[in-house]
Amino acid sequence: MSILTTGLKYLKGISKNTNISSNVTKTLKETPPNKMFCQEYWKEALDSRIVRNTNKTSVPNHGLLNGINHHFIHSPHPEHLDMPACNSDLTVRELIRETDWDFKSLKPTTQKMTTYRCVGEKPEFFAEYKQYQKARNVKKGDIITMREYAYATSDKNYAEVYLPNRRGIYYEIEIPENSRVSRTGIIGTNDEIVFPRSSQFECLDTKEVKDEINDYLMVKLRYIQPKEYWRA
């Protein structure tokens, strides 16, 4: 019995219990004899997103996530989760589901990183005001949760763009080695980092910075790596 025939029988046997694309079977039927079944299978499985590429350092939707973060912070219209996401053929809900899985398959970081994130002051009439005030009251030893896909960067100048009047919260975030965060750019120079949804951080220290120009809270955080039960 050939490898191709065995592979087709295997797929038929498990197709009832999995979401394997019909394209996989189609590809196998068209596979020339000089190509190995396993090579074609895994290529099609990757293309069909049945499995994820664990060598990637960033999630495919890295640049789109900032556009849906308001759904996690304050969204008076939950039905909008089923509307198409901006610049995507997926709904917001589908984008979240795929992205959460993509984060689990990222290649871990190979060294400790320091990144920065600024949150500008929120006026009292903003929907996010209560959350902003809570963040301003963080203390050393507290564990905080950022419910959105939080962005950060290793470029201080870029981070400070989001502190336009020098008022708000200035985060310095330590990312331990072996963290699964989405990253682009050159390590340590101009990385842009996106953390998984609902990431947790330990507060290491806080300091009020207040003078003629500045009025912000400097907060040092350490990213808490989630336990990977799914790999057990």
SEZAPA-821407 format. One record per residue (C-alpha): residue number from 0; residue in one letter; z, x, y. Coordinates in steps of 0.05 Angstrom, whole numbers. Each point is the difference from the previous one (the first is absolute). Layout:
! residues N
<resi: NUM; resn: a; Z: Z; X: X; Y: Y>
...
***
This chain:
! residues 232
<resi: 0; resn: m; Z: 0; X: 0; Y: 0>
<resi: 1; resn: s; Z: -20; X: 29; Y: 68>
<resi: 2; resn: i; Z: 48; X: 13; Y: 57>
<resi: 3; resn: l; Z: -37; X: -51; Y: 42>
<resi: 4; resn: t; Z: 6; X: -55; Y: -53>
<resi: 5; resn: t; Z: 74; X: 15; Y: -9>
<resi: 6; resn: g; Z: 9; X: -4; Y: 75>
<resi: 7; resn: l; Z: -34; X: -67; Y: 6>
<resi: 8; resn: k; Z: 42; X: -29; Y: -57>
<resi: 9; resn: y; Z: 62; X: 27; Y: 34>
<resi: 10; resn: l; Z: -18; X: -33; Y: 66>
<resi: 11; resn: k; Z: -15; X: -67; Y: -34>
<resi: 12; resn: g; Z: 68; X: 2; Y: -34>
<resi: 13; resn: i; Z: 39; X: 10; Y: 64>
<resi: 14; resn: s; Z: -42; X: -37; Y: 50>
<resi: 15; resn: k; Z: 38; X: -65; Y: -11>
<resi: 16; resn: n; Z: 65; X: 33; Y: 24>
<resi: 17; resn: t; Z: -26; X: 43; Y: 57>
<resi: 18; resn: n; Z: -40; X: -3; Y: 64>
<resi: 19; resn: i; Z: -52; X: 51; Y: -22>
<resi: 20; resn: s; Z: -64; X: -12; Y: 38>
<resi: 21; resn: s; Z: -61; X: -24; Y: -38>
<resi: 22; resn: n; Z: -36; X: 57; Y: 34>
<resi: 23; resn: v; Z: 36; X: 48; Y: -47>
<resi: 24; resn: t; Z: -30; X: -33; Y: -61>
<resi: 25; resn: k; Z: -68; X: -3; Y: 34>
<resi: 26; resn: t; Z: 3; X: 74; Y: 17>
<resi: 27; resn: l; Z: 19; X: 18; Y: -72>
<resi: 28; resn: k; Z: -59; X: -39; Y: -28>
<resi: 29; resn: e; Z: -47; X: 38; Y: 46>
<resi: 30; resn: t; Z: 32; X: 68; Y: -13>
<resi: 31; resn: p; Z: -52; X: 50; Y: -25>
<resi: 32; resn: p; Z: 18; X: 33; Y: -67>
<resi: 33; resn: n; Z: 9; X: 68; Y: 33>
<resi: 34; resn: k; Z: 58; X: -25; Y: 44>
<resi: 35; resn: m; Z: 71; X: -5; Y: -27>
<resi: 36; resn: f; Z: 31; X: -69; Y: -2>
<resi: 37; resn: c; Z: 66; X: 25; Y: 30>
<resi: 38; resn: q; Z: -36; X: 30; Y: 61>
<resi: 39; resn: e; Z: -37; X: -64; Y: 15>
<resi: 40; resn: y; Z: 59; X: -45; Y: -14>
<resi: 41; resn: w; Z: 48; X: 36; Y: 48>
<resi: 42; resn: k; Z: -53; X: 6; Y: 54>
<resi: 43; resn: e; Z: -12; X: -75; Y: -3>
<resi: 44; resn: a; Z: 74; X: -15; Y: -5>
<resi: 45; resn: l; Z: 13; X: 41; Y: 64>
<resi: 46; resn: d; Z: -58; X: -33; Y: 36>
<resi: 47; resn: s; Z: 24; X: -69; Y: -21>
<resi: 48; resn: r; Z: 72; X: 18; Y: 22>
<resi: 49; resn: i; Z: 27; X: -16; Y: -70>
<resi: 50; resn: v; Z: 36; X: 67; Y: 5>
<resi: 51; resn: r; Z: 15; X: 42; Y: 61>
<resi: 52; resn: n; Z: -20; X: 71; Y: 18>
<resi: 53; resn: t; Z: 66; X: 39; Y: 2>
<resi: 54; resn: n; Z: -31; X: 59; Y: 36>
<resi: 55; resn: k; Z: -7; X: -36; Y: 66>
<resi: 56; resn: t; Z: 45; X: 17; Y: 59>
<resi: 57; resn: s; Z: -13; X: -64; Y: 39>
<resi: 58; resn: v; Z: -7; X: -73; Y: -17>
<resi: 59; resn: p; Z: -71; X: -28; Y: 9>
<resi: 60; resn: n; Z: 24; X: -49; Y: 54>
<resi: 61; resn: h; Z: 41; X: 52; Y: 39>
<resi: 62; resn: g; Z: -33; X: -16; Y: 67>
<resi: 63; resn: l; Z: 4; X: -76; Y: -7>
<resi: 64; resn: l; Z: 74; X: -10; Y: -12>
<resi: 65; resn: n; Z: 22; X: 4; Y: 72>
<resi: 66; resn: g; Z: -41; X: -63; Y: 12>
<resi: 67; resn: i; Z: 41; X: -41; Y: -48>
<resi: 68; resn: n; Z: 70; X: 27; Y: 15>
<resi: 69; resn: h; Z: 17; X: -58; Y: 45>
<resi: 70; resn: h; Z: 3; X: -44; Y: -62>
<resi: 71; resn: f; Z: 62; X: 37; Y: -23>
<resi: 72; resn: i; Z: 35; X: 6; Y: 67>
<resi: 73; resn: h; Z: -9; X: -70; Y: 29>
<resi: 74; resn: s; Z: -51; X: -49; Y: -26>
<resi: 75; resn: p; Z: 8; X: -73; Y: 19>
<resi: 76; resn: h; Z: -62; X: -17; Y: -41>
<resi: 77; resn: p; Z: 9; X: 22; Y: -73>
<resi: 78; resn: e; Z: -64; X: -38; Y: -18>
<resi: 79; resn: h; Z: -38; X: 56; Y: 35>
<resi: 80; resn: l; Z: 14; X: 44; Y: -60>
<resi: 81; resn: d; Z: -57; X: -36; Y: -34>
<resi: 82; resn: m; Z: -49; X: 14; Y: 56>
<resi: 83; resn: p; Z: -48; X: 60; Y: -2>
<resi: 84; resn: a; Z: 31; X: 65; Y: 26>
<resi: 85; resn: c; Z: -35; X: 33; Y: 59>
<resi: 86; resn: n; Z: -56; X: 48; Y: -22>
<resi: 87; resn: s; Z: 11; X: -18; Y: -73>
<resi: 88; resn: d; Z: -31; X: -48; Y: -51>
<resi: 89; resn: l; Z: 70; X: -12; Y: -27>
<resi: 90; resn: t; Z: 51; X: -51; Y: 23>
<resi: 91; resn: v; Z: 64; X: 28; Y: 30>
<resi: 92; resn: r; Z: 37; X: -19; Y: -64>
<resi: 93; resn: e; Z: -51; X: 36; Y: -44>
<resi: 94; resn: l; Z: 1; X: 60; Y: 45>
<resi: 95; resn: i; Z: 76; X: 5; Y: -7>
<resi: 96; resn: r; Z: -3; X: -8; Y: -75>
<resi: 97; resn: e; Z: -53; X: 54; Y: -9>
<resi: 98; resn: t; Z: 32; X: 48; Y: 49>
<resi: 99; resn: d; Z: 69; X: -5; Y: -32>
<resi: 100; resn: w; Z: -31; X: 20; Y: -67>
<resi: 101; resn: d; Z: -41; X: 56; Y: 32>
<resi: 102; resn: f; Z: 64; X: 31; Y: 29>
<resi: 103; resn: k; Z: 28; X: 6; Y: -71>
<resi: 104; resn: s; Z: -59; X: 42; Y: -21>
<resi: 105; resn: l; Z: -2; X: 50; Y: 57>
<resi: 106; resn: k; Z: 6; X: 74; Y: -13>
<resi: 107; resn: p; Z: 71; X: 21; Y: 21>
<resi: 108; resn: t; Z: 9; X: 46; Y: 60>
<resi: 109; resn: t; Z: 7; X: 74; Y: -17>
<resi: 110; resn: q; Z: 48; X: 20; Y: 55>
<resi: 111; resn: k; Z: 52; X: -28; Y: 48>
<resi: 112; resn: m; Z: -30; X: -29; Y: 63>
<resi: 113; resn: t; Z: 27; X: -19; Y: 69>
<resi: 114; resn: t; Z: -34; X: -58; Y: 35>
<resi: 115; resn: y; Z: 12; X: -41; Y: 63>
<resi: 116; resn: r; Z: -3; X: -74; Y: 17>
<resi: 117; resn: c; Z: 12; X: -33; Y: 67>
<resi: 118; resn: v; Z: 16; X: -73; Y: 13>
<resi: 119; resn: g; Z: -4; X: -22; Y: 72>
<resi: 120; resn: e; Z: 53; X: -42; Y: 34>
<resi: 121; resn: k; Z: -6; X: -75; Y: -14>
<resi: 122; resn: p; Z: 13; X: -50; Y: 56>
<resi: 123; resn: e; Z: 50; X: -55; Y: -14>
<resi: 124; resn: f; Z: -53; X: -54; Y: -4>
<resi: 125; resn: f; Z: -38; X: 36; Y: -57>
<resi: 126; resn: a; Z: 7; X: -28; Y: -70>
<resi: 127; resn: e; Z: 18; X: 70; Y: -24>
<resi: 128; resn: y; Z: 57; X: 8; Y: 50>
<resi: 129; resn: k; Z: 57; X: -14; Y: -50>
<resi: 130; resn: q; Z: -29; X: 48; Y: -51>
<resi: 131; resn: y; Z: -9; X: 53; Y: 55>
<resi: 132; resn: q; Z: 72; X: -8; Y: 22>
<resi: 133; resn: k; Z: 24; X: 7; Y: -71>
<resi: 134; resn: a; Z: -40; X: 64; Y: -8>
<resi: 135; resn: r; Z: 30; X: 27; Y: 65>
<resi: 136; resn: n; Z: 70; X: -9; Y: -29>
<resi: 137; resn: v; Z: -12; X: 42; Y: -62>
<resi: 138; resn: k; Z: 55; X: 50; Y: -18>
<resi: 139; resn: k; Z: 4; X: 63; Y: -41>
<resi: 140; resn: g; Z: 4; X: -17; Y: -74>
<resi: 141; resn: d; Z: -35; X: -67; Y: 7>
<resi: 142; resn: i; Z: -57; X: -18; Y: -46>
<resi: 143; resn: i; Z: -56; X: -35; Y: 37>
<resi: 144; resn: t; Z: -61; X: -37; Y: -27>
<resi: 145; resn: m; Z: -67; X: -1; Y: 34>
<resi: 146; resn: r; Z: -31; X: -64; Y: -26>
<resi: 147; resn: e; Z: -71; X: 17; Y: 22>
<resi: 148; resn: y; Z: -46; X: 56; Y: -21>
<resi: 149; resn: a; Z: 32; X: 48; Y: 49>
<resi: 150; resn: y; Z: -44; X: 53; Y: 32>
<resi: 151; resn: a; Z: 22; X: 70; Y: 21>
<resi: 152; resn: t; Z: -33; X: 66; Y: 19>
<resi: 153; resn: s; Z: 15; X: 74; Y: 1>
<resi: 154; resn: d; Z: -31; X: 4; Y: 70>
<resi: 155; resn: k; Z: 56; X: -12; Y: 51>
<resi: 156; resn: n; Z: -49; X: -11; Y: 57>
<resi: 157; resn: y; Z: -36; X: -55; Y: -38>
<resi: 158; resn: a; Z: 66; X: -33; Y: -20>
<resi: 159; resn: e; Z: 23; X: -2; Y: 73>
<resi: 160; resn: v; Z: -60; X: -42; Y: 19>
<resi: 161; resn: y; Z: 40; X: -58; Y: -29>
<resi: 162; resn: l; Z: 58; X: 15; Y: 48>
<resi: 163; resn: p; Z: -40; X: -12; Y: 64>
<resi: 164; resn: n; Z: 58; X: -8; Y: 49>
<resi: 165; resn: r; Z: 46; X: 48; Y: -37>
<resi: 166; resn: r; Z: 44; X: -58; Y: -21>
<resi: 167; resn: g; Z: 12; X: -22; Y: -72>
<resi: 168; resn: i; Z: 14; X: 35; Y: -66>
<resi: 169; resn: y; Z: -26; X: 69; Y: -19>
<resi: 170; resn: y; Z: 4; X: 12; Y: -76>
<resi: 171; resn: e; Z: -3; X: 69; Y: -32>
<resi: 172; resn: i; Z: -12; X: -13; Y: -74>
<resi: 173; resn: e; Z: 11; X: 50; Y: -56>
<resi: 174; resn: i; Z: -45; X: -13; Y: -60>
<resi: 175; resn: p; Z: 25; X: 35; Y: -63>
<resi: 176; resn: e; Z: -47; X: 36; Y: -47>
<resi: 177; resn: n; Z: -30; X: -44; Y: -56>
<resi: 178; resn: s; Z: -5; X: -62; Y: 44>
<resi: 179; resn: r; Z: -55; X: -51; Y: -11>
<resi: 180; resn: v; Z: -21; X: -13; Y: 71>
<resi: 181; resn: s; Z: -71; X: -10; Y: 26>
<resi: 182; resn: r; Z: -21; X: 59; Y: 42>
<resi: 183; resn: t; Z: -62; X: 24; Y: 36>
<resi: 184; resn: g; Z: -15; X: 62; Y: 41>
<resi: 185; resn: i; Z: 25; X: 71; Y: -7>
<resi: 186; resn: i; Z: 70; X: 8; Y: -29>
<resi: 187; resn: g; Z: 50; X: 18; Y: 53>
<resi: 188; resn: t; Z: -51; X: -2; Y: 57>
<resi: 189; resn: n; Z: -28; X: -69; Y: 12>
<resi: 190; resn: d; Z: 19; X: -42; Y: -60>
<resi: 191; resn: e; Z: 0; X: -75; Y: 7>
<resi: 192; resn: i; Z: 50; X: -30; Y: -49>
<resi: 193; resn: v; Z: 7; X: -71; Y: -24>
<resi: 194; resn: f; Z: 62; X: -18; Y: -40>
<resi: 195; resn: p; Z: 0; X: -52; Y: -55>
<resi: 196; resn: r; Z: 20; X: -70; Y: 21>
<resi: 197; resn: s; Z: 75; X: -11; Y: 8>
<resi: 198; resn: s; Z: 16; X: 74; Y: -4>
<resi: 199; resn: q; Z: 72; X: 21; Y: 9>
<resi: 200; resn: f; Z: 28; X: 57; Y: 41>
<resi: 201; resn: e; Z: 68; X: 33; Y: 8>
<resi: 202; resn: c; Z: 23; X: 12; Y: 71>
<resi: 203; resn: l; Z: 21; X: 73; Y: 6>
<resi: 204; resn: d; Z: 18; X: 1; Y: 74>
<resi: 205; resn: t; Z: -11; X: -36; Y: 67>
<resi: 206; resn: k; Z: 0; X: 23; Y: 72>
<resi: 207; resn: e; Z: -9; X: -37; Y: 65>
<resi: 208; resn: v; Z: -51; X: 35; Y: 45>
<resi: 209; resn: k; Z: 9; X: -25; Y: 71>
<resi: 210; resn: d; Z: -20; X: 32; Y: 66>
<resi: 211; resn: e; Z: -45; X: -14; Y: 60>
<resi: 212; resn: i; Z: -61; X: -6; Y: -46>
<resi: 213; resn: n; Z: 26; X: -17; Y: -69>
<resi: 214; resn: d; Z: 41; X: -56; Y: -29>
<resi: 215; resn: y; Z: -8; X: -2; Y: -75>
<resi: 216; resn: l; Z: 39; X: 9; Y: -64>
<resi: 217; resn: m; Z: -18; X: 60; Y: -43>
<resi: 218; resn: v; Z: 10; X: -17; Y: -73>
<resi: 219; resn: k; Z: -6; X: 49; Y: -57>
<resi: 220; resn: l; Z: -18; X: -32; Y: -67>
<resi: 221; resn: r; Z: -12; X: 22; Y: -71>
<resi: 222; resn: y; Z: -49; X: -40; Y: -42>
<resi: 223; resn: i; Z: 32; X: -27; Y: -64>
<resi: 224; resn: q; Z: -47; X: 7; Y: -59>
<resi: 225; resn: p; Z: -1; X: -65; Y: -40>
<resi: 226; resn: k; Z: 18; X: 3; Y: -74>
<resi: 227; resn: e; Z: -63; X: -4; Y: -41>
<resi: 228; resn: y; Z: 22; X: -47; Y: -55>
<resi: 229; resn: w; Z: -72; X: -15; Y: -16>
<resi: 230; resn: r; Z: -10; X: 71; Y: -25>
<resi: 231; resn: a; Z: 59; X: -2; Y: -48>
***
